Amino acid sequence: MLINEKIRFMRQQKGWSQEEMAHRLSMSPNGYGNIERGYTNLSLPKLKKIAALFDENLKELFGSDDKNVFNSIGDNNTGIQANQNFCSLFSDTNQCTKNIQVESNLEKQILINAQQSGEIKMLRQINELLVEKADRHNTEQIVGDKGIAYEKMK
């Protein structure tokens, strides 16, 4: 379960509305809704505040199967650093950090692959257009002496 899904689940277990949860976190209902939809990168202080509202510590909030806590994709290492700070909450920080680096590299590769797939699709479309243009250029329609049209290759 992703952290945003777990936060939504725990809020619902408490019987709180999104508006009530937003008020408890001193934020707008739209801002809190973005957390539950997974659109917001949560800071460590915000995560601690959420955990405290549910009377849990961060380790309990995340559990062992949760992922995508921080967005670690970017041109700089701020996401990785935030993840390393998060890892310091657990006993096996070296393995946690390695897992985060592998996940970050995998996410970057997925983005690169998606971009390359888009570029390949665009190049195929360009190629098809060029082939059509070449076919039109190489073929001309000639009208014979009896008014019968036929195609002749140049």
PyMOL commands that set and color helices and strands:
alter all, ss='L'
color gray80, all
select helices_A, chain A and resi 3-14+18-24+29-36+44-53+58-62+78-87+93-138
alter helices_A, ss='H'
color red, helices_A
select strands_A, chain A and resi 139-143+149-153
alter strands_A, ss='S'
color yellow, strands_A
deselect
rebuild
show_as cartoon
